[in-house]
């Protein structure tokens, strides 16, 4: 169990590290393009009548100062807390559901990195004249101004909102492995995350919509991959069985080869008589090399000392 947990943590950490590096190595400072795309998003929201970013932030601010603080902290830490808690719960209760969620999570990171590279977007807090306050920086929770690390988050990666996409993933995990109360908690969690990403001036409404579309796409890719993986697994099993059959046939063929016994051939011209070796009459070895033992030599009580001429010559 410990080995499996360690492997899962290392796998997810490696995937996220690669994601953080890739999304920051595309364009280090696409400011003009990102702001231009921001105005395009705002015009599209005006056309769709969903330009609610300023309104949502004002409503949270008028509720209380504590509401702003809680919303900001929920945005900064709530995503990771929800992901980790859901991963632990689903891993313990349904391993197949956990693997499905983990694969969807990784696919969503890959898709997100591609969109960030193609479509850099300045968040509402960077848009001039929009009148929205950066509450994350206001509370000192933004590490970007004090960090030059290549794995720090990309400030122009507003669309799609992975915060909201992964909040929906948390909700799906709760629906898969939880009861009624966990399902209700999942719905509330994603709703609070939707409010938090906009009230903190980090995302547009369309960013949340794009995040939902990205997650649906990741789920579809994951299911398609699972189907192909099943077929590939069957093909791989057949190939492994064929290789094992070929190996066994090769072993049988090699094992059937009769190798000559060189030792038997070498000693075939000698016979044992009286506990020591004597040359047979059928031996092909010349008598010049191995002379016959002297017949009139008296044998001692130690047979191995007899016929020393055979040994010395």
C-alpha positions as CSV (number, residue, x, y, z in Angstrom):
1,X,0.0,0.0,0.0
2,X,2.8,2.4,0.9
3,X,4.6,1.7,-2.3
4,X,1.4,2.4,-4.3
5,X,0.8,5.7,-2.5
6,X,4.4,6.8,-3.0
7,X,4.1,6.0,-6.7
8,X,0.9,7.9,-7.1
9,X,2.3,11.0,-5.3
10,X,5.5,10.9,-7.4
11,X,3.5,10.5,-10.7
12,X,1.1,13.4,-10.0
13,X,4.0,15.6,-8.8
14,X,6.0,14.9,-11.9
15,X,3.0,15.6,-14.2
16,X,2.2,18.9,-12.4
17,X,5.9,19.9,-12.5
18,X,6.0,19.3,-16.3
19,X,2.8,21.2,-16.7
20,X,4.1,24.2,-14.7
21,X,7.3,24.3,-16.7
22,X,5.6,24.0,-20.1
23,X,3.0,26.6,-19.5
24,X,5.6,29.1,-18.4
25,X,8.1,28.5,-21.2
26,X,5.8,29.4,-24.1
27,X,5.9,33.2,-23.9
28,X,7.5,34.8,-20.9
29,X,5.6,38.1,-21.2
30,X,2.8,38.3,-23.8
31,X,1.4,41.4,-22.2
32,X,0.0,43.2,-25.3
33,X,-1.5,40.0,-26.7
34,X,-3.0,39.0,-23.4
35,X,-4.6,42.4,-22.8
36,X,-5.9,42.4,-26.4
37,X,-7.5,39.0,-25.8
38,X,-9.0,40.3,-22.6
39,X,-10.9,43.0,-24.4
40,X,-12.1,40.4,-26.9
41,X,-13.5,38.3,-24.0
42,X,-15.2,41.3,-22.5
43,X,-16.9,42.2,-25.7
44,X,-18.1,38.6,-26.2
45,X,-19.5,38.6,-22.6
46,X,-21.3,41.9,-23.3
47,X,-22.8,40.3,-26.4
48,X,-23.9,37.3,-24.3
49,X,-25.0,39.4,-21.4
50,X,-22.8,37.5,-18.9
51,X,-20.4,40.3,-17.9
52,X,-20.9,39.9,-14.1
53,X,-17.3,40.1,-12.9
54,X,-17.5,43.6,-11.3
55,X,-21.0,42.9,-9.9
56,X,-19.9,39.7,-8.1
57,X,-16.8,41.3,-6.6
58,X,-18.9,44.2,-5.3
59,X,-21.5,41.9,-3.8
60,X,-18.9,40.0,-1.9
61,X,-17.2,43.2,-0.7
62,X,-20.5,44.7,0.5
63,X,-21.3,41.5,2.6
64,X,-18.3,42.0,4.8
65,X,-14.6,42.3,4.9
66,X,-14.5,38.7,6.3
67,X,-16.3,37.5,3.2
68,X,-13.6,38.9,1.0
69,X,-10.9,37.3,3.1
70,X,-12.6,33.9,3.2
71,X,-13.2,34.0,-0.6
72,X,-9.6,34.9,-1.3
73,X,-8.2,32.2,0.9
74,X,-10.6,29.7,-0.6
75,X,-9.4,30.6,-4.0
76,X,-5.7,30.4,-3.0
77,X,-5.9,27.1,-1.0
78,X,-9.3,25.6,-1.5
79,X,-8.5,24.0,-4.9
80,X,-5.6,22.0,-3.5
81,X,-7.4,21.1,-0.3
82,X,-10.4,19.8,-2.3
83,X,-8.2,17.9,-4.8
84,X,-6.1,16.2,-2.1
85,X,-9.1,15.3,0.1
86,X,-11.0,13.9,-2.8
87,X,-8.0,11.9,-4.0
88,X,-7.5,10.4,-0.6
89,X,-11.1,9.5,-0.1
90,X,-11.7,8.1,-3.6
91,X,-8.4,6.2,-3.5
92,X,-9.4,4.5,-0.2
93,X,-13.0,3.7,-1.3
94,X,-12.8,2.9,-5.1
95,X,-9.4,2.4,-6.7
96,X,-10.8,2.2,-10.3
97,X,-12.6,5.5,-9.8
98,X,-9.5,7.1,-8.5
99,X,-7.4,6.0,-11.5
100,X,-10.1,7.4,-13.8
101,X,-10.1,10.8,-11.9
102,X,-6.3,10.8,-12.0
103,X,-6.1,10.3,-15.7
104,X,-8.7,13.0,-16.3
105,X,-6.7,15.4,-14.1
106,X,-3.5,14.8,-16.1
107,X,-5.3,15.1,-19.5
108,X,-6.8,18.4,-18.3
109,X,-3.4,19.7,-17.5
110,X,-2.1,18.8,-21.0
111,X,-5.1,20.5,-22.7
112,X,-4.8,23.6,-20.4
113,X,-1.1,24.0,-21.2
114,X,-1.9,24.0,-24.9
115,X,-4.6,26.6,-24.6
116,X,-2.4,28.8,-22.4
117,X,0.3,28.7,-25.1
118,X,-2.1,29.5,-28.0
119,X,-4.4,32.0,-26.2
120,X,-2.7,34.1,-23.5
121,X,-5.3,36.1,-21.6
122,X,-4.9,38.8,-19.0
123,X,-7.3,38.3,-16.0
124,X,-9.7,41.0,-15.0
125,X,-7.3,42.3,-12.3
126,X,-4.8,43.3,-15.1
127,X,-7.4,45.0,-17.4
128,X,-7.1,48.8,-17.3
129,X,-10.3,50.7,-16.6
130,X,-12.3,47.6,-15.5
131,X,-12.3,48.8,-11.8
132,X,-11.6,45.4,-10.2
133,X,-9.3,44.9,-7.2
134,X,-6.7,42.1,-7.0
135,X,-7.7,40.7,-3.6
136,X,-5.0,38.0,-3.7
137,X,-2.2,40.5,-3.9
138,X,-4.0,42.8,-1.5
139,X,-3.8,40.0,1.2
140,X,-0.2,39.1,0.4
141,X,-1.0,35.7,-1.1
142,X,0.4,36.3,-4.6
143,X,3.9,34.8,-4.8
144,X,4.6,36.1,-8.4
145,X,6.0,39.6,-7.5
146,X,8.5,38.0,-5.1
147,X,9.5,34.9,-7.2
148,X,11.4,34.4,-10.4
149,X,11.0,30.7,-10.4
150,X,10.1,29.0,-13.7
151,X,7.5,26.9,-12.0
152,X,5.6,29.9,-10.6
153,X,2.1,30.3,-12.0
154,X,1.5,32.0,-15.3
155,X,-0.3,35.3,-14.7
156,X,-1.7,35.3,-18.3
157,X,-3.2,31.9,-18.1
158,X,-6.7,32.9,-17.3
159,X,-8.6,30.8,-19.9
160,X,-9.6,28.2,-19.2
161,X,-10.0,28.3,-15.5
162,X,-8.3,25.2,-14.1
163,X,-9.5,26.2,-10.6
164,X,-13.1,25.7,-11.8
165,X,-12.4,22.7,-14.0
166,X,-10.8,20.9,-11.1
167,X,-13.6,22.0,-8.7
168,X,-15.9,20.2,-11.1
169,X,-13.6,17.2,-11.0
170,X,-13.8,17.2,-7.2
171,X,-17.6,17.3,-7.5
172,X,-17.5,14.3,-9.9
173,X,-15.3,12.4,-7.5
174,X,-17.7,13.0,-4.7
175,X,-20.6,11.8,-6.9
176,X,-18.7,8.6,-7.7
177,X,-17.6,7.6,-4.3
178,X,-19.8,9.5,-1.8
179,X,-23.2,9.5,-0.4
180,X,-25.9,12.1,-0.5
181,X,-24.2,14.6,1.8
182,X,-20.9,14.3,-0.1
183,X,-22.8,14.9,-3.4
184,X,-24.4,18.0,-2.0
185,X,-21.0,19.1,-0.7
186,X,-19.5,18.7,-4.2
187,X,-22.2,20.9,-5.7
188,X,-21.6,23.6,-3.1
189,X,-17.8,23.3,-3.5
190,X,-17.9,24.0,-7.2
191,X,-20.4,26.9,-6.8
192,X,-18.1,28.5,-4.1
193,X,-15.1,28.1,-6.4
194,X,-17.0,29.7,-9.3
195,X,-17.7,32.7,-7.0
196,X,-14.1,32.8,-5.7
197,X,-12.4,32.8,-9.1
198,X,-14.4,35.9,-10.2
199,X,-14.6,37.7,-6.9
200,X,-10.8,37.7,-6.6
201,X,-10.6,39.3,-10.1
202,X,-8.6,36.3,-11.4
203,X,-11.0,35.0,-14.0
204,X,-13.9,35.9,-16.3
205,X,-17.2,34.1,-16.4
206,X,-16.2,32.7,-19.8
207,X,-13.1,31.3,-18.2
208,X,-15.3,29.1,-16.0
209,X,-17.3,28.1,-19.1
210,X,-14.1,27.2,-20.9
211,X,-12.9,25.2,-17.8
212,X,-16.1,23.2,-17.9
213,X,-15.7,22.5,-21.6
214,X,-12.0,21.5,-21.0
215,X,-13.0,19.1,-18.3
216,X,-15.7,17.5,-20.5
217,X,-13.1,17.1,-23.3
218,X,-10.6,15.5,-20.9
219,X,-13.3,13.1,-19.7
220,X,-14.1,12.1,-23.3
221,X,-10.4,11.6,-24.1
222,X,-9.9,9.6,-21.0
223,X,-12.8,7.3,-21.8
224,X,-11.6,6.8,-25.4
225,X,-8.1,6.1,-24.1
226,X,-9.5,3.5,-21.7
227,X,-11.3,1.7,-24.5
228,X,-8.2,1.6,-26.6
229,X,-6.1,0.6,-23.7
230,X,-8.4,-2.4,-23.1
231,X,-7.9,-3.4,-26.8
232,X,-4.2,-2.8,-26.6
233,X,-4.0,-4.8,-23.4
234,X,-5.5,-7.8,-25.2
235,X,-3.1,-7.4,-28.1
236,X,-0.2,-7.1,-25.8
237,X,-1.2,-10.3,-23.9
238,X,-1.4,-12.2,-27.2
239,X,2.0,-11.0,-28.3
240,X,3.6,-11.9,-24.9
241,X,2.0,-15.4,-25.2
242,X,3.4,-15.9,-28.7
243,X,6.9,-14.8,-27.5
244,X,6.7,-17.3,-24.7
245,X,5.7,-20.1,-27.1
246,X,8.6,-19.2,-29.4
247,X,11.0,-19.2,-26.5
248,X,9.8,-22.6,-25.3
249,X,10.0,-24.1,-28.8
250,X,13.6,-22.7,-29.1
251,X,14.5,-24.2,-25.7
252,X,13.1,-27.6,-26.7
253,X,15.0,-27.5,-30.0
254,X,18.3,-26.6,-28.4
255,X,17.8,-29.1,-25.6
256,X,17.3,-31.9,-28.2
257,X,20.7,-31.4,-29.7
258,X,23.0,-34.3,-28.7
259,X,26.5,-32.9,-27.9
260,X,29.4,-35.3,-28.0
261,X,30.9,-36.4,-24.7
262,X,34.5,-35.4,-25.1
263,X,35.4,-36.7,-21.7
264,X,34.1,-40.2,-22.6
265,X,36.0,-40.1,-25.9
266,X,39.2,-39.1,-24.2
267,X,39.1,-41.9,-21.7
268,X,37.6,-44.5,-24.0
269,X,41.0,-46.1,-24.6
270,X,41.6,-46.9,-21.0
271,X,40.1,-49.5,-18.7
272,X,40.3,-49.8,-14.9
273,X,42.1,-52.9,-13.6
274,X,43.0,-53.4,-10.0
275,X,42.2,-49.8,-9.1
276,X,44.4,-48.1,-11.7
277,X,44.3,-47.2,-15.4
278,X,45.7,-49.5,-18.1
279,X,45.7,-49.0,-21.8
280,X,43.1,-51.1,-23.6
281,X,44.1,-53.1,-26.6
282,X,41.6,-51.0,-28.7
283,X,43.2,-47.7,-27.7
284,X,44.5,-45.6,-30.6
285,X,47.1,-43.9,-28.4
286,X,50.6,-45.0,-29.4
287,X,52.5,-47.1,-27.0
288,X,55.4,-44.7,-27.3
289,X,53.5,-42.1,-25.3
290,X,52.1,-44.5,-22.7
291,X,54.2,-47.6,-22.3
292,X,52.7,-50.7,-20.8
293,X,53.3,-51.3,-17.1
294,X,56.1,-53.7,-16.3
295,X,54.6,-57.1,-15.6
296,X,57.1,-58.3,-13.0
297,X,56.8,-55.3,-10.7
298,X,55.4,-56.3,-7.4
299,X,52.2,-54.4,-6.5
300,X,52.4,-52.6,-3.2
301,X,49.7,-52.3,-0.6
302,X,48.9,-48.9,-2.2
303,X,47.6,-49.5,-5.8
304,X,47.8,-45.9,-6.8
305,X,51.7,-46.1,-6.5
306,X,51.9,-49.0,-8.9
307,X,52.9,-48.4,-12.5
308,X,54.6,-45.1,-11.8
309,X,55.9,-45.1,-15.3
310,X,52.4,-44.6,-16.6
311,X,52.0,-41.5,-14.4
312,X,55.5,-40.0,-14.9
313,X,55.5,-40.5,-18.7
